């Protein structure tokens, strides 16, 4: 049966590098949204617990409930949260209307838009939002932003950071005035944190870096030795001896160029979240065998007869081939694929 | 909350068209593998039961067990099946080794490779396979092939069909000789069936066509009026009034060309199986608003302020944009997205 292997040593290695950079493990929060970027929500939550990580961020309430037992807090980045969810499931607030929908007593983190023009309240709504949170009886545990320019050259990253400093100052003052505990502040992504020397935030939400990747411009963040955590392995279904010229798969788009060869099919296809390689794409297995397009929904053909093949050990190559980023390659993997922690 | 809407009337309409073509509903089998091509395995199984469909084909044992109560037989196309699975879970056999792994008494369908050079036993292995099935005490309920050239011009489709006729004759003779019941025979895909006037097979495995698509060369199969079953809807998270020139999303790759506009974010991203549109792609919602790249993992931005937007009502457009086929666009949708049958 096909499986995704999760390399726990690579993961711990990445966490250690990131903790060293930000100064302490306590400052490291993990982003486990979207089934932990395809790595398996529960599997990664357990590894994080083993590593002593206290704070996680996930997609929504459903993901938060599944891993709440393993963290001090799990923040649902999208959607609302119902009263009956565990108390350590926090909710990120994106708009004034949303604040009014959250049941009294829930811990919340206020998202502020510092220039990405995407989610969160606008800076000019800050005071109204803080008042609404208090009026609604919510517990303001955090104030967050997201640096949408962390991967890019240019000044936008720094102007976003300065705006967040202004937000922090105003919230701190508001908390003092009203005798409220100071919430935690966090605005940096993986690359945002790694390009920053002096991090003022109380914690850093590390997403892609914990899984072993950075997608920043090379002048922005230099290589720090992260290791990819996930690899994709497929098992052999059948092997055939085929003559030169034999055509394989849908539309016979692959033609065997060599003299008689063994060709095998393996149990991974695009229905598992792998890409549908067609005749415009060239890709080898990690061991160097040719993957023969077209990939089917549930299987693919490879020249050779190994019992198992590694179809991917670094998402960067597929990302380049499909004009995208490793995030998309990783999150595509079907949750029904078995995850095996090694 | 974002959702996939399953148009039951479109689905019933497609089933009816296909039943008319093959002559009777009894000849229609449904391919519900890979979460019913992303449509939702359980939701589609229930609609099939309502329509009176008796035979289904799925990816593996896990899928088969989930929907076994709704069909006379459910065939797992890949992998093995354990003794404790319900008796109406049948298994497709791809190799001689696999035959020896299946527990005695299980109903099986033998897959024969008639020229796709992908899965199934070779024709020259047919007699050995039939003997092994009998020796192993398995119940041969079906013999199948797959027409890998159904979508293409050229003679390969017909030569595959002729080879399957030969296989059928040999198996029928073997069954007569050994006093075994005649198994069912099926080799055609959606386009293979629709290009055939006189179908000899006992049933036809309809996959993509039941969901409203055909991907065949237009000279091979003409338009028959199938209707797409699935559409993707997203809910508004926030709306902002942005000035001309405002930059939106990661790297600020979208710049607002118009005078001050409302721009909203919606709760679908590539983490849900939608595509990560980047600055090289142009796509509108079904209502005609611009989707602003880059799409994020959990959200995307659209010019406008509707409460909900339809991001896709026909997978063909996304398929063209990403050099693929509707199958891949559909099966990518996360099983965690809510399916709503309308």
HADDOCK unambig.tbl for C-alpha pairs under 7 A between the chains (distance, minus, plus):
assign (segid A and resid 34 and name CA) (segid B and resid 271 and name CA) 5.76 0.50 0.50
assign (segid A and resid 94 and name CA) (segid B and resid 238 and name CA) 6.82 0.50 0.50
assign (segid A and resid 95 and name CA) (segid B and resid 238 and name CA) 6.19 0.50 0.50
assign (segid A and resid 116 and name CA) (segid B and resid 248 and name CA) 5.62 0.50 0.50
assign (segid A and resid 116 and name CA) (segid B and resid 249 and name CA) 5.30 0.50 0.50
assign (segid A and resid 116 and name CA) (segid B and resid 252 and name CA) 6.95 0.50 0.50
assign (segid A and resid 117 and name CA) (segid B and resid 248 and name CA) 5.11 0.50 0.50
assign (segid A and resid 117 and name CA) (segid B and resid 249 and name CA) 6.41 0.50 0.50
assign (segid A and resid 118 and name CA) (segid B and resid 248 and name CA) 6.39 0.50 0.50
assign (segid A and resid 118 and name CA) (segid B and resid 249 and name CA) 5.84 0.50 0.50
assign (segid A and resid 118 and name CA) (segid B and resid 265 and name CA) 6.27 0.50 0.50
assign (segid A and resid 118 and name CA) (segid B and resid 301 and name CA) 6.95 0.50 0.50
assign (segid A and resid 119 and name CA) (segid B and resid 238 and name CA) 6.42 0.50 0.50
assign (segid A and resid 119 and name CA) (segid B and resid 265 and name CA) 6.81 0.50 0.50
assign (segid A and resid 148 and name CA) (segid B and resid 249 and name CA) 6.40 0.50 0.50
assign (segid A and resid 148 and name CA) (segid B and resid 250 and name CA) 4.65 0.50 0.50
assign (segid A and resid 148 and name CA) (segid B and resid 251 and name CA) 5.91 0.50 0.50
assign (segid A and resid 149 and name CA) (segid B and resid 250 and name CA) 6.21 0.50 0.50
assign (segid A and resid 149 and name CA) (segid B and resid 251 and name CA) 4.94 0.50 0.50
assign (segid A and resid 152 and name CA) (segid B and resid 251 and name CA) 6.45 0.50 0.50
assign (segid A and resid 238 and name CA) (segid B and resid 94 and name CA) 6.80 0.50 0.50
assign (segid A and resid 238 and name CA) (segid B and resid 95 and name CA) 6.17 0.50 0.50
assign (segid A and resid 238 and name CA) (segid B and resid 119 and name CA) 6.43 0.50 0.50
assign (segid A and resid 248 and name CA) (segid B and resid 116 and name CA) 5.59 0.50 0.50
assign (segid A and resid 248 and name CA) (segid B and resid 117 and name CA) 5.11 0.50 0.50
assign (segid A and resid 248 and name CA) (segid B and resid 118 and name CA) 6.38 0.50 0.50
assign (segid A and resid 249 and name CA) (segid B and resid 116 and name CA) 5.28 0.50 0.50
assign (segid A and resid 249 and name CA) (segid B and resid 117 and name CA) 6.42 0.50 0.50
assign (segid A and resid 249 and name CA) (segid B and resid 118 and name CA) 5.85 0.50 0.50
assign (segid A and resid 249 and name CA) (segid B and resid 148 and name CA) 6.41 0.50 0.50
assign (segid A and resid 250 and name CA) (segid B and resid 148 and name CA) 4.65 0.50 0.50
assign (segid A and resid 250 and name CA) (segid B and resid 149 and name CA) 6.19 0.50 0.50
assign (segid A and resid 251 and name CA) (segid B and resid 148 and name CA) 5.92 0.50 0.50
assign (segid A and resid 251 and name CA) (segid B and resid 149 and name CA) 4.93 0.50 0.50
assign (segid A and resid 251 and name CA) (segid B and resid 152 and name CA) 6.43 0.50 0.50
assign (segid A and resid 252 and name CA) (segid B and resid 116 and name CA) 6.95 0.50 0.50
assign (segid A and resid 265 and name CA) (segid B and resid 118 and name CA) 6.29 0.50 0.50
assign (segid A and resid 265 and name CA) (segid B and resid 119 and name CA) 6.83 0.50 0.50
assign (segid A and resid 270 and name CA) (segid B and resid 328 and name CA) 6.49 0.50 0.50
assign (segid A and resid 271 and name CA) (segid B and resid 34 and name CA) 5.78 0.50 0.50
assign (segid A and resid 271 and name CA) (segid B and resid 331 and name CA) 5.64 0.50 0.50
assign (segid A and resid 271 and name CA) (segid B and resid 332 and name CA) 6.82 0.50 0.50
assign (segid A and resid 273 and name CA) (segid B and resid 332 and name CA) 6.49 0.50 0.50
assign (segid A and resid 301 and name CA) (segid B and resid 118 and name CA) 6.96 0.50 0.50
assign (segid A and resid 328 and name CA) (segid B and resid 270 and name CA) 6.50 0.50 0.50
assign (segid A and resid 331 and name CA) (segid B and resid 271 and name CA) 5.65 0.50 0.50
assign (segid A and resid 332 and name CA) (segid B and resid 271 and name CA) 6.85 0.50 0.50
assign (segid A and resid 332 and name CA) (segid B and resid 273 and name CA) 6.50 0.50 0.50
assign (segid A and resid 332 and name CA) (segid B and resid 332 and name CA) 6.89 0.50 0.50
